[in-house]
Amino acid sequence: MKQTDDRSRRGFLKTGSMFGLAVAFGPGTIGEAFADSKSNTIKREATMTQTGAQRGSQQADDKNAIRPFHVNVPGAELTDLRRRINATKWPERELVSDATQGVQLATMQKLAHYWATDYDWRKTEAKLNSYPQFVTNIDGLDIHFIHVRSKNPNALPVIVTHGWPGSIIEQLKIIGPLTDPVAYGGKAEDSFDVVIPSLPGYGFSGKPTATGWDPQRVARAWAVLMNRLAYKRYVAQGGDWGNAVTEQMALQQPAGLIGIHTNMPATIPDDIAKALASGGPPPSGLSADEKYAYDQLAFFYKHGLGYANEMANRPQTLYGIADSPVGLAAWMIDHDSQSYDLITRVFDGKSEGLTQEDIVENITLYWLTNTAVSSARLYWESKLAFFAPKGVPIPAAVSAFQNEIYTAPRTWTEKAYPKLIHYNRLPKGTHFAAWEQPKVFSEELRASFRSLR
């Protein structure tokens, strides 16, 4: 796997022999690995190290190779991380009693204390390595992905895309409920095969070395990935940047894509967008749900867009978050007020959908892969109007969570998605729905795509 940052050159994020997984699968092997028999496929995946080792050297140059991936961070990297956390130069406390001046000092010091003393990356590493992970080169860039097949031979394949400041860690909790619904109170006929890629410049995927990796290009790459996995019929899901990529897939209509689901839809009508841009009052005649969404958006545009504006305009300027783990953590948790409030409660010891470990392991993944700046460049690359309807021409499903950046009303959603097959307004859940509410999220995906099976 090609990486450009110093930590990668020191050799801790590789598909190389130091992890015992130096194998590559060429077209012939892929044909075997993704044969029609799911049971045989599962067995082959379980023994891929042995079978691939015999053929790896002769197939390593195949640009379409799918190589198993294993995470093993050198201890020196973890020692350096703790040293940097403990050496943080703290500012004085904010001058107000709330978060209106930004991430509060008490929250950050609690997070830093947990991170440096209690958090164990090796547990996260073991969790990641418990899932089948792979890397394949698409359009000149290594793409990392988790791929878990259901035991149900009729499972529906789904490609799930994270956003910022998320990662594949956001979706780990939904793998079990989707691939084995019976074990989680569901029905076997609602099973999915799950593909979870890391966006370019994020996590274990390669970092683009030239401009041009916008959501449209990522969407094309995801279609190549699903084709390379021999899926002829599949669905796609995403929130945040994952929604942008998923909607672009729907617009491109690659062969095999039959429907999409989003938990952060693009539905804002033109008159609402104009009113928000002017900073004036909402249009008259809005329903209660529409007014609630308008107020959420007005607050976000006024108080919550700073991080996005900076990354969209000057991502390279963010050297500080690549050099300071606490700086990175503060930048990442200050995404939106509702999820920040939840994170604050977590570090105050309250029980929420996320745990302290959940929050810190996602930040640690960004730190160890040195992707603070490379991930930010997606904001610079994209020229999309994020919340504007795109005219998605294929079946679409929407789950509107109560504490998302905005909770899309049914009225806006029906106009934005002409082939809407499912809409549900959920009473709980923030921007990170799959991560925070995995049970409800999984149930939503089952319901969303039931009519397409």
GUVONU-659553 format. One record per residue (C-alpha): x, y, z; residue in three letters. Coordinates in steps of 0.05 Angstrom, whole numbers, plus 32768, in hexadecimal, padded with zeros to 4 digits. Layout:
BEGIN
XYZala/...
This chain:
BEGIN
800080008000met/801D80437FEClys/801D807A801Fgln/804180BC801Fthr/804580CF8069asp/808080C18096asp/805C809180C4arg/80498065808Aser/808F8065806Farg/80A5804A80B2arg/807B800E80A1gly/803C800680CBphe/800380098099leu/80167FD78064lys/7FFF7F998041thr/80477F838046gly/80667F438061ser/80727F5E80A7met/80297F4E80B4phe/802A7F0A8092gly/7FF87F21805Eleu/80247F318022ala/7FF37F157FEFval/7FD17F2F7FB1ala/7F977F117F8Aphe/7F967F187F3Fgly/7F597F107F12pro/7F5A7EC47F15gly/7F5A7EC37F60thr/7F247EF87F64ile/7EFA7ECD7F37gly/7F027E947F68glu/7EFA7EBE7FA7ala/7EB97EDD7F90phe/7E997E9F7F70ala/7E4E7E967F74asp/7E517E687FB0ser/7E537E957FEElys/7E677E5B801Cser/7EA37E4B7FF1asn/7EB47E947FEEthr/7EB47E9B803Aile/7EE37E5F8040lys/7F127E7C800Carg/7F147EBF8030glu/7F267E9B8070ala/7F617E79804Fthr/7F767EB18020met/7FB97EBB8042thr/7FCF7E748033gln/7FB47E727FECthr/7FCC7EB87FDBgly/80127EAD7FF5ala/801F7E797FBFgln/800B7EAA7F88arg/80187EEE7FA6gly/805B7EFC7F86ser/80437EF07F3Fgln/80047F197F48gln/801E7F537F72ala/80237F807F35asp/7FDB7F777F20asp/7FBB7FBB7F28lys/7F787F9B7F36asn/7F937F707F6Fala/7F6C7F6B7FAFile/7F9E7F657FE8arg/7F8D7F52802Fpro/7F9D7F898061phe/7FB17F8480AAhis/7FBD7FBC80DCval/7FFA7FBA810Aasn/80127FFD8126val/80597FFD8142pro/805B800A818Dgly/808880478181ala/804E806A815Fglu/8020805F819Bleu/8056807681CBthr/806080B581A2asp/801580C281A2leu/801180BE81EEarg/804E80EA81F5arg/802E811F81C9arg/7FEC811D81EEile/801081258231asn/8039815E8216ala/7FFD818681FFthr/800481D18209lys/7FBF81E38224trp/7F9E8227821Apro/7F7782498251glu/7F2F8236825Darg/7EF982548231glu/7ED98294824Bleu/7E92827C8249val/7E6C8244826Cser/7E578220822Casp/7E75820A81EAala/7E68824B81C4thr/7EB3825981C2gln/7EC3821381AAgly/7ED781CF81C7val/7EDB81D88212gln/7F1C81CF8238leu/7EFE819F826Aala/7EE481718233thr/7F2781708210met/7F4E8162824Fgln/7F2181288261lys/7F29810D821Aleu/7F748115821Dala/7F7980F38260his/7F5180B78248tyr/7F7880B58207trp/7FBD80B58228ala/7FAE80878263thr/7F7380598256asp/7F6A8051820Btyr/7F89801381EBasp/7F93801781A0trp/7FA47FCD819Earg/7F5B7FBD81AElys/7F467FE78172thr/7F7B7FC68148glu/7F627F81815Bala/7F1A7F96814Clys/7F2D7FAF8107leu/7F567F7180F8asn/7F1B7F45810Bser/7EFA7F5A80CAtyr/7F127F488084pro/7F377F86806Bgln/7F547F918026phe/7F767FC37FF9val/7F6E7FCA7FAEthr/7F897FFE7F7Easn/7F5380267F5Aile/7F63805F7F2Aasp/7FAA80617F44gly/7F9980637F8Eleu/7F99802D7FC3asp/7F5380257FE0ile/7F4B80038023his/7F0A7FE08034phe/7EE97FAF8064ile/7EC27F788042his/7E957F4A806Bval/7E687F178049arg/7E297EFD8067ser/7E1D7EB3806Elys/7DDC7EBE804Aasn/7DE87EAE8000pro/7DB27EE07FECasn/7DCF7F1A8013ala/7DCA7F5E7FF2leu/7E0E7F807FEApro/7E137FC78006val/7E4D7FF88002ile/7E4E8027803Eval/7E758068803Cthr/7E8B80918078his/7E9780DC807Bgly/7EC1810E80A1trp/7ED5810C80DApro/7EC180C380D4gly/7EE3808480BCser/7ED6803B80B4ile/7ED280398100ile/7E8E805B80F9glu/7E70801E80D7gln/7E8F7FE580FFleu/7E517FDE812Clys/7E227FD280F1ile/7E4A7F9980D1ile/7E2D7F6380FEgly/7DE47F7A80FApro/7DE77F8080AFleu/7E0D7F40809Ethr/7DEB7F1580D3asp/7DA77F3580E2pro/7D8B7EF78104val/7DBE7EFE813Cala/7DA57F458147tyr/7D5A7F398146gly/7D507F3F80FBgly/7D407F1080C2lys/7D707EE88097ala/7D517F048057glu/7D697F49806Basp/7DB27F36806Aser/7DE87F618048phe/7E2E7F568030asp/7E527F94804Aval/7E897FBC8028val/7EA67FF7804File/7EDD801D802Bpro/7F0980548047ser/7F038094801Fleu/7F4280AA7FF9pro/7F6F80D08028gly/7F4C80B18064tyr/7F6180788092gly/7F868041806Fphe/7F7680568027ser/7FAC80777FFFgly/7FB580C27FFElys/7FAA80E37FBApro/7FEB81007F9Ethr/7FC6812D7F6Dala/7F8581547F6Dthr/7F4481387F52gly/7F2A81087F86trp/7EE681287F8Fasp/7EA681037FA2pro/7E9780F47F59gln/7ED980D17F50arg/7ED180AB7F91val/7E8C80957F7Aala/7EAA80797F3Aarg/7EE080557F63ala/7EAB80357F8Ftrp/7E87801A7F52ala/7EC97FFC7F3Bval/7ED37FDD7F80leu/7E8E7FBC7F80met/7E997FA27F3Aasn/7EDE7F887F4Earg/7EBC7F637F87leu/7E8E7F437F52ala/7E4F7F627F6Dtyr/7E1C7F6A7F34lys/7DE47F867F5Farg/7DEF7FB17F9Ctyr/7DD97FEE7FC5val/7E0080287FE3ala/7DFC804F8024gln/7E1C808D8040gly/7E1880CA806Dgly/7E418109806Dasp/7E7581028034trp/7E5980BB802Fgly/7E1780D98018asn/7E3A81057FE5ala/7E5F80C87FC8val/7E21809C7FCBthr/7DF680CF7FA7glu/7E2B80D77F71gln/7E2A808C7F68met/7DDF80907F5Eala/7DE780C87F2Bleu/7E1C80A17F05gln/7DF080637F07gln/7E27802E7F02pro/7E107FE97EEDala/7DF77FC37F2Agly/7DE47FFD7F58leu/7D9A7FF67F66ile/7D8E80267FA0gly/7DAC80537FD5ile/7DA18065801Ehis/7DB880A48041thr/7DB580BD8089asn/7DC981048075met/7DA181138036pro/7DA7814F8008ala/7D60816B8007thr/7D6181B78012ile/7D3281DA7FE2pro/7D4A82187FBCasp/7D1F82497FE3asp/7D38822D8025ile/7D808230800Dala/7D7782797FF8lys/7D58828C803Aala/7D91826A8060leu/7DC5828D8035ala/7DA682D18043ser/7DA582C5808Dgly/7D5E82DC8090gly/7D1F82BD80ADpro/7D04827B8092pro/7CD0827D805Bpro/7C89827F8073ser/7C5D82428076gly/7C90820F808Dleu/7C7781D280B1ser/7C9181C180F7ala/7CC3818F80D9asp/7CDA81C080A4glu/7CE281F880D7lys/7D0B81C98104tyr/7D3981B880C9ala/7D3F820280B6tyr/7D53821580FDasp/7D8681DD80FFgln/7DA581F480BDleu/7DA5823D80D0ala/7DCB822C810Fphe/7DFD820080EAphe/7E0A823380B4tyr/7E16826980E7lys/7E3C8242811Chis/7E5281FF8100gly/7E72820880BCleu/7EB5822380D1gly/7EDA81E180CCtyr/7EBD81D28087ala/7ECD8217806Casn/7F1582118083glu/7F1F81CC8065met/7EFC81E18025ala/7F29821D801Casn/7F6B820F803Farg/7F7381C68052pro/7FBF81C8804Fgln/7FC081FD8085thr/7FAB81CA80BAleu/7FF281B680CEtyr/7FE081BC8117gly/7FAF81828117ile/7FE3815680F4ala/80158167812Basp/7FEA8168816Aser/7FBD812D817Cpro/7F94815981ACval/7F8E818D8176gly/7F7581588146leu/7F43813E8179ala/7F2681838186ala/7F1F8190813Btrp/7EFC814E8130met/7ECA81508169ile/7EB581988158asp/7E8D8180811Chis/7E468193812Fasp/7E2681AA816Fser/7DFA816D817Bgln/7E3081398174ser/7E618165819Btyr/7E2E816981D4asp/7E29811E81D3leu/7E74811581D5ile/7E798146820Fthr/7E46811D8235arg/7E6E80DE8227val/7EAD80FC8246phe/7E8281138280asp/7E7580C9828Egly/7E2E80C58273lys/7E158089824Cser/7E0A80998202glu/7E0A807581C0gly/7E55808281BBleu/7E8A807281EFthr/7ECC809481FFgln/7EEF805B81DBglu/7EC48064819Dasp/7ED680AD8198ile/7F2080A681A6val/7F2C806A8179glu/7F118091813Dasn/7F3E80CC814Dile/7F79809D8156thr/7F6E807F8111leu/7F7480C480F3tyr/7FB380D1811Ctrp/7FD78090810Dleu/7FC9809480C3thr/7FDD80DE80C1asn/7F9D80EF809Athr/7F88813080BCala/7F9B815A807Fval/7F9181278047ser/7F4A811A805Fser/7F3C81658061ala/7F4C816C8018arg/7F0A814B8004leu/7EE8818C8019tyr/7F1781B27FEAtrp/7F0B81817FB1glu/7EBF81817FB3ser/7E9781B57F8Dlys/7E5381977F9Fleu/7E1C81BF7FC1ala/7E1A81907FFCphe/7DD181938010phe/7DB281A47FCCala/7D87816E7FACpro/7DAC814A7F74lys/7D7281297F50gly/7D8480E27F63val/7D6480B67F2Dpro/7D6380737F50ile/7D3F80587F8Epro/7D55807C7FCDala/7D4880748017ala/7D5180A8804Eval/7D5780A18099ser/7D5080E680BAala/7D7080E680FFphe/7D5781198131gln/7D9B81388143asn/7DBC813680FFglu/7DD7817980E4ile/7D91817F80CAtyr/7D57814E80CDthr/7D3C814B8086ala/7CF081538085pro/7CC88121805Darg/7CAE81598030thr/7CF3816E801Atrp/7D0A81268014thr/7CD281117FE6glu/7CE2814A7FB6lys/7D2D813C7FB8ala/7D2880F27FABtyr/7CF380E37F76pro/7CFA80987F81lys/7CF780997FCDleu/7CEB80537FE7ile/7CF3805F8032his/7CF1809A8061tyr/7CF4809780ACasn/7CFE80CE80E0arg/7D2480B3811Bleu/7D1B80D18161pro/7D6480C98175lys/7DA880CA8153gly/7DDD80FD813Ethr/7E0881068101his/7E2C80C48110phe/7DEE8098810Cala/7E0E805580FBala/7E42805F8131trp/7E1380798167glu/7DD280548157gln/7DE980148134pro/7DAA7FEB8144lys/7D7A801E8129val/7DA7802E80EFphe/7DAB7FE480DBser/7D607FDD80E0glu/7D59801A80B3glu/7D857FFA807Dleu/7D5E7FB98080arg/7D1C7FDE8078ala/7D37800D8043ser/7D4E7FD88012phe/7D1A7FA2801Farg/7CF27FB57FE2ser/7D2F7FAF7FB5leu/7D447F687FC6arg/
